[in-house]
Amino acid sequence: MMRLTGLQLDIAWEAKERNRTRVEEILSGAPACDVLVLPEMFSTGFTMSAAAAAEPTGGTTERWLSSLARDNACAVIGGNGREAQDGVCFNESLTFASDGALACRYQKIHPFSLGGEDKHYAAGTEVKTFALDEAVVAPFVCYDLRFPEAFRLASAVGANLIVVIANWPAKRIQHWVTLLQARAIENLAYVIGVNRTGSDPQLEYNGRSVIVDYMGEIIADAGSDEGLVIADLNFEELNRWRDGFPALRDRKL
């Protein structure tokens, strides 16, 4: 079994230290877990000011995520802006193992052009997966959720836990929930979607961070308030379903 926790945060706009402190407050007294997931760009909100969000490789937010993983003896997945050495900025999902080591760095493949993200953050080019105990984890970021082809690439190399971090607005929240369930059903995988709540200068957010099982059933739902969503994942049951139901083996394209 794997204890999976998502932290649904009311992100303070471009206030990195305040958001890091708030995460620590919410986690104080929380039950132990194996994997903790924070939202997309959790320390700033979905800002198009790359100067406000992006840090160099190994910057303050990365070091803090590493420390958070060590201090809580769990893997930590969270969103951050990064400026590469050539000055190009990326919207990333970072995973740190329980010893604080970087386990995966994923760049968002689909910048949200409607919000102008493609003008400020470069697109990633590679679907990533990594092993974590019984799981093969595939991280994605927000708008990626609308492009099922990327998720199929992940499942083709064994992904059984899909992690989507987001700043997904309230006015399209039903799309968020439905697409998370669809990605679980299509790929016979557990899915966690961790969204924010609250508001930024442009949009309102109402959370609905959820954990979905491999049948597409929501097994935990954070609702609209700041807080945690928690579920225990049984990969033995998932493997039995995959062995008995041939959808992945019958894939032709």
Secondary structure, DSSP 8 states (H G I E B T S, - for coil): -EEEEEEE-B--TT-HHHHHHHHHHHHTT----SEEE--TTTTT-S-S-HHHH-EETT-HHHHHHHHHHHHHTSEEEEEEEEE-TTS-EEEEEEEE-TTS-EEEEEE-SS--GGGTGGGTSB-------EEETTEEEEEEEGGGGG-HHHHHHHHHTT--EEEEE----GGGHHHHHHHHHHHHHHHT-EEEEE--EEE-SS-EEE---EEE-TTS-EEEE-TTSSEEEEEEE-HHHHHHHHHH--TTTT---
